[in-house]
Amino acid sequence: MMDQAFPNTITRSAAVTAPGLMVMAIILFMGKVSGAHLNPAVSLAFAARGDFPWRRVPGDVVVQLVGATLAALFLREVINVSATFGSNYPAACYSAGSAFWMDFILALGLVSVILGTASGAQNIGVIGAFGVGGYIALAGLWGSPISGASMNPVRTFGPDLVGRDWTSYWVYVAGPFAGAALAVVCGFVLRGQGGGRAGSGAAQGAPYTEVAEPDKA
């Protein structure tokens, strides 16, 4: 949306790096408080792994949807540009199916990085924020020309709702959720069930951490 408002001032490299830096900052800022959930696919992945209470998932998803919508409304009102320019759509020369597979693979990698850096066996503390932020930037560099590299259903939901354009929105729901589900399976194969106390702390935030079983890490 900023690029549309101010042409030739923001490069694609900058546009895909900015979300990675923002996510990194939010994880560092809010990770210990709430787990810094910005993506329903991640919330569901943590819940499926047993690191996040299922009862907290609906509330998190609602807040994510509201936040994405308010962000799109804010930008539209401030810079006077349609929110559709801030959404994700398959590239003109690619099908919705191609965009699905791209977002599926990107989400698989994203959730794998998140689960891998939030486990008792491989906990690397706040450095996980750099890993997640760096992955988002890299994924955007090579995946955004095809699908927009959303990897997040609510990231696309907000601009689509405000811009009233739901073109191929299913891609940005099915791709991230399918990728997240496979990431949970891969994580189980590689590291076993759950992330232990470290994984629960990363998923829930320190004030709310609940661990069903003692940490065996």
Buried (B, 14 or more C-beta within 10 A) or exposed (E): BBBEBEEEEBEEEEEBBBBBBEBBEBBBEBBBEBBBBBBBBBBBBBBBBBBBBEEBBEEBBEBBBEEBBEBBBEBBEEBEBBBBBBBBBBBEEBEBEBBBBBBBBBBBBBBBBBBBBBBBBBBBEEEBBBBBBBBBBBBBBEBBBBBBBBBBBBBBBBBBBBBEBEBBBEBBBBBBBBBBBBBBEBBBEEBBEBBBBBBBBBBBBEEBBEBEEEBEB
